[in-house]
Amino acid sequence: MATIVIYATIFVAGIVSVIEYKGDTFITNEDCIKYLQTYNDHINESLQDHLNKKEKDATVLFIGCSERSRFIDGNDQTT
């Protein structure tokens, strides 16, 4: 069974990146969305705190839920 995570797509320095929210993992997409809706303020605040420390000029494009396996490993390359 796939692991579902909350992620954010951000734009910084001309590059679009994806970061994972480390709060929790989920078995179903529905559970993830419910958590995202319930804890929306906390997730947004912790994301903004993280970006203020690491990527001050970043813009959040999207926050959502997806299977962790759909993200490219940092060592993978696309052509």
Backbone as a printed PyTorch tensor [residue, N CA C, xyz], in Angstrom:
tensor([[[  0.8380,  -1.1700,   0.0000],
         [  0.0000,   0.0000,   0.0000],
         [  0.8910,   1.2440,   0.0000]],

        [[  0.5100,   2.2520,  -0.7600],
         [  1.3030,   3.4650,  -0.9210],
         [  1.2200,   4.3450,   0.3220]],

        [[  2.2900,   5.0640,   0.5670],
         [  2.3220,   6.0470,   1.6380],
         [  1.9630,   7.4050,   1.0500]],

        [[  0.9750,   8.0650,   1.6350],
         [  0.5210,   9.3780,   1.1900],
         [  1.1400,  10.4360,   2.1010]],

        [[  1.6260,  11.5190,   1.4990],
         [  2.2440,  12.6020,   2.2640],
         [  1.6530,  13.9440,   1.8480]],

        [[  1.8280,  14.9350,   2.7150],
         [  1.5060,  16.3170,   2.3820],
         [  2.7760,  16.9350,   1.8060]],

        [[  2.6270,  17.6420,   0.7080],
         [  3.7750,  18.2700,   0.0740],
         [  3.4420,  19.7020,  -0.3220]],

        [[  4.4800,  20.4780,  -0.5660],
         [  4.3100,  21.8390,  -1.0730],
         [  5.1800,  21.9930,  -2.3120]],

        [[  4.6170,  22.6190,  -3.3190],
         [  5.3800,  22.9960,  -4.5030],
         [  5.7540,  24.4600,  -4.3130]],

        [[  7.0470,  24.7490,  -4.4310],
         [  7.5150,  26.1150,  -4.2270],
         [  8.3170,  26.5810,  -5.4440]],

        [[  8.3720,  27.8840,  -5.6040],
         [  9.1540,  28.5050,  -6.6690],
         [ 10.2010,  29.3830,  -6.0060]],

        [[ 11.4800,  29.0930,  -6.2930],
         [ 12.5560,  29.8780,  -5.6950],
         [ 13.7300,  29.9350,  -6.6780]],

        [[ 14.2340,  31.1140,  -6.8690],
         [ 15.3960,  31.3400,  -7.7350],
         [ 15.1860,  30.7630,  -9.1330]],

        [[ 13.9750,  30.8880,  -9.6460],
         [ 13.6820,  30.4260, -10.9960],
         [ 13.4710,  28.9270, -11.1360]],

        [[ 13.4130,  28.2190, -10.0240],
         [ 13.2620,  26.7560, -10.0360],
         [ 12.0400,  26.3640,  -9.2230]],

        [[ 11.2720,  25.4100,  -9.7620],
         [ 10.1380,  24.8490,  -9.0320],
         [ 10.6320,  23.6050,  -8.3000]],

        [[ 10.3710,  23.5540,  -6.9850],
         [ 10.7870,  22.4300,  -6.1510],
         [  9.5990,  21.9000,  -5.3650]],

        [[  9.7480,  20.6720,  -4.8920],
         [  8.7320,  20.0470,  -4.0540],
         [  9.3750,  19.6950,  -2.7190]],

        [[  8.6970,  20.0650,  -1.6220],
         [  9.1610,  19.6710,  -0.2990],
         [  8.0370,  18.9360,   0.4230]],

        [[  8.4230,  17.9910,   1.2600],
         [  7.4550,  17.1820,   1.9980],
         [  7.2460,  17.7500,   3.3920]],

        [[  5.9980,  17.8000,   3.8130],
         [  5.6610,  18.1720,   5.1810],
         [  5.9040,  16.9570,   6.0630]],

        [[  6.6920,  17.1200,   7.1030],
         [  7.0970,  15.9790,   7.9370],
         [  6.1370,  15.6740,   9.0790]],

        [[  4.9570,  16.2710,   9.0750],
         [  4.0280,  16.0930,  10.1800],
         [  3.4870,  14.6850,  10.3310]],

        [[  3.1690,  14.0270,   9.2170],
         [  2.5260,  12.7220,   9.2950],
         [  2.5040,  12.0800,   7.9170]],

        [[  2.2040,  10.7900,   7.8830],
         [  1.9430,  10.0780,   6.6260],
         [  0.5610,   9.4460,   6.7450]],

        [[ -0.0150,   9.0790,   5.6100],
         [ -1.3970,   8.6190,   5.5790],
         [ -1.5270,   7.3880,   4.6890]],

        [[ -2.5450,   6.6040,   4.9500],
         [ -2.8030,   5.4070,   4.1570],
         [ -3.6640,   5.7370,   2.9490]],

        [[ -4.5980,   6.6910,   3.1100],
         [ -5.4640,   7.0620,   1.9860],
         [ -5.3410,   8.5580,   1.6900]],

        [[ -5.6060,   8.9180,   0.4570],
         [ -5.5920,  10.3170,   0.0590],
         [ -6.6730,  11.0950,   0.8120]],

        [[ -7.8090,  10.4660,   1.0520],
         [ -8.9090,  11.1090,   1.7710],
         [ -8.4970,  11.4860,   3.1890]],

        [[ -7.7690,  10.5960,   3.8780],
         [ -7.2740,  10.8990,   5.2260],
         [ -6.3080,  12.0810,   5.1970]],

        [[ -5.4700,  12.1190,   4.1840],
         [ -4.5080,  13.2060,   4.0430],
         [ -5.2280,  14.5360,   3.8280]],

        [[ -6.2010,  14.5520,   2.9430],
         [ -6.9480,  15.7800,   2.6680],
         [ -7.6880,  16.2550,   3.9120]],

        [[ -8.2720,  15.3190,   4.6570],
         [ -8.9730,  15.6800,   5.8910],
         [ -8.0080,  16.3280,   6.8820]],

        [[ -6.8220,  15.7450,   7.0290],
         [ -5.7940,  16.3080,   7.9160],
         [ -5.3780,  17.6870,   7.4180]],

        [[ -5.1590,  17.8150,   6.1330],
         [ -4.7600,  19.0880,   5.5380],
         [ -5.7940,  20.1740,   5.7980]],

        [[ -7.0590,  19.8180,   5.7070],
         [ -8.1290,  20.7850,   5.9680],
         [ -8.2170,  21.1380,   7.4510]],

        [[ -8.0770,  20.1450,   8.3040],
         [ -8.1950,  20.3610,   9.7490],
         [ -7.0470,  21.1910,  10.3000]],

        [[ -5.8330,  20.9130,   9.8460],
         [ -4.6370,  21.5630,  10.3710],
         [ -4.0150,  22.5450,   9.3800]],

        [[ -4.8300,  23.1150,   8.5220],
         [ -4.3750,  24.0120,   7.4750],
         [ -3.5240,  25.1610,   8.0110]],

        [[ -3.9940,  25.8420,   9.0550],
         [ -3.2500,  26.9770,   9.5990],
         [ -1.8760,  26.5560,  10.1080]],

        [[ -1.8290,  25.4620,  10.8570],
         [ -0.5510,  24.9820,  11.3970],
         [  0.4120,  24.6040,  10.2700]],

        [[ -0.0760,  23.9060,   9.2740],
         [  0.7680,  23.4890,   8.1510],
         [  1.3260,  24.7090,   7.4190]],

        [[  0.4660,  25.6810,   7.1460],
         [  0.9100,  26.8910,   6.4600],
         [  1.9280,  27.6720,   7.2880]],

        [[  1.6940,  27.7880,   8.5910],
         [  2.6230,  28.5130,   9.4540],
         [  3.9770,  27.8120,   9.5380]],

        [[  3.9700,  26.4910,   9.6900],
         [  5.2450,  25.7780,   9.7870],
         [  5.9890,  25.8110,   8.4510]],

        [[  5.2640,  25.7650,   7.3460],
         [  5.8930,  25.8870,   6.0320],
         [  6.5230,  27.2730,   5.8810]],

        [[  5.7930,  28.3060,   6.2580],
         [  6.3270,  29.6630,   6.1430],
         [  7.5450,  29.8520,   7.0380]],

        [[  7.5130,  29.3030,   8.2530],
         [  8.6750,  29.3680,   9.1440],
         [  9.8900,  28.6980,   8.4970]],

        [[  9.6640,  27.5310,   7.9160],
         [ 10.7410,  26.7970,   7.2450],
         [ 11.3070,  27.6160,   6.0850]],

        [[ 10.4280,  28.1720,   5.2630],
         [ 10.8840,  28.9530,   4.1160],
         [ 11.6070,  30.2240,   4.5550]],

        [[ 11.1430,  30.8510,   5.6300],
         [ 11.8070,  32.0550,   6.1320],
         [ 13.2450,  31.7640,   6.5770]],

        [[ 13.4820,  30.5480,   7.0520],
         [ 14.8210,  30.1550,   7.4910],
         [ 15.6940,  29.6810,   6.3320]],

        [[ 15.0960,  28.9690,   5.3820],
         [ 15.8790,  28.2990,   4.3310],
         [ 15.8200,  28.9840,   2.9680]],

        [[ 14.6700,  29.4900,   2.5780],
         [ 14.4560,  30.0320,   1.2340],
         [ 13.6050,  31.2920,   1.3210]],

        [[ 14.1890,  32.3870,   1.7680],
         [ 13.4200,  33.6030,   2.0540],
         [ 12.6310,  34.1440,   0.8680]],

        [[ 13.1050,  33.9450,  -0.3320],
         [ 12.4290,  34.4880,  -1.5070],
         [ 11.4890,  33.4830,  -2.1740]],

        [[ 11.2090,  32.3760,  -1.5190],
         [ 10.3560,  31.3350,  -2.0980],
         [  8.8940,  31.7560,  -2.1110]],

        [[  8.1940,  31.2860,  -3.1280],
         [  6.7590,  31.4770,  -3.2430],
         [  6.0980,  30.1060,  -3.2240]],

        [[  5.1090,  29.9170,  -2.3790],
         [  4.3780,  28.6510,  -2.3330],
         [  3.3730,  28.6470,  -3.4810]],

        [[  3.4550,  27.6250,  -4.3260],
         [  2.5510,  27.5000,  -5.4580],
         [  1.3570,  26.6140,  -5.1410]],

        [[  1.5800,  25.5600,  -4.3500],
         [  0.5240,  24.5890,  -4.0880],
         [  0.8900,  23.7660,  -2.8750]],

        [[ -0.1090,  23.4080,  -2.0750],
         [  0.0520,  22.4470,  -0.9780],
         [ -1.0030,  21.3720,  -1.2000]],

        [[ -0.5810,  20.1170,  -1.1760],
         [ -1.5320,  19.0440,  -1.4360],
         [ -1.0550,  17.7100,  -0.9010]],

        [[ -1.7440,  16.6560,  -1.3190],
         [ -1.4470,  15.2900,  -0.9000],
         [ -1.0930,  14.4510,  -2.1260]],

        [[ -0.1500,  13.5370,  -1.9510],
         [  0.2180,  12.6430,  -3.0420],
         [  0.9530,  11.4360,  -2.4760]],

        [[  1.0530,  10.3950,  -3.2970],
         [  1.8650,   9.2480,  -2.9180],
         [  3.3260,   9.6750,  -2.9180]],

        [[  4.0300,   9.3010,  -1.8750],
         [  5.4500,   9.6510,  -1.7720],
         [  6.2350,   9.1240,  -2.9710]],

        [[  5.8730,   7.9740,  -3.4720],
         [  6.6090,   7.3510,  -4.5790],
         [  6.5040,   8.1360,  -5.8880]],

        [[  5.6090,   9.0950,  -5.9850],
         [  5.4680,   9.8950,  -7.2110],
         [  6.5110,  10.9930,  -7.3280]],

        [[  7.2430,  11.2530,  -6.2560],
         [  8.2700,  12.2790,  -6.2850],
         [  9.5830,  11.6730,  -6.7390]],

        [[ 10.3290,  12.4400,  -7.5040],
         [ 11.6240,  11.9880,  -7.9920],
         [ 12.6250,  12.0510,  -6.8570]],

        [[ 13.3880,  10.9850,  -6.7030],
         [ 14.4550,  10.9540,  -5.7100],
         [ 15.4710,  12.0440,  -6.0570]],

        [[ 16.0290,  12.6740,  -5.0510],
         [ 17.0030,  13.7310,  -5.2680],
         [ 18.1920,  13.2910,  -6.1080]],

        [[ 18.4760,  11.9840,  -6.1570],
         [ 19.5950,  11.4790,  -6.9490],
         [ 19.1770,  11.1270,  -8.3610]],

        [[ 17.8860,  11.0890,  -8.6390],
         [ 17.4090,  10.7740,  -9.9760],
         [ 17.5600,  11.9900, -10.8770]],

        [[ 17.7090,  11.7250, -12.1520],
         [ 17.7770,  12.8040, -13.1210],
         [ 16.7300,  12.5620, -14.1940]],

        [[ 16.1740,  13.6470, -14.7180],
         [ 15.2440,  13.5250, -15.8270],
         [ 15.8920,  14.1200, -17.0590]],

        [[ 15.4980,  13.6250, -18.2170],
         [ 16.0720,  14.1440, -19.4650],
         [ 15.0020,  14.7570, -20.3270]]])
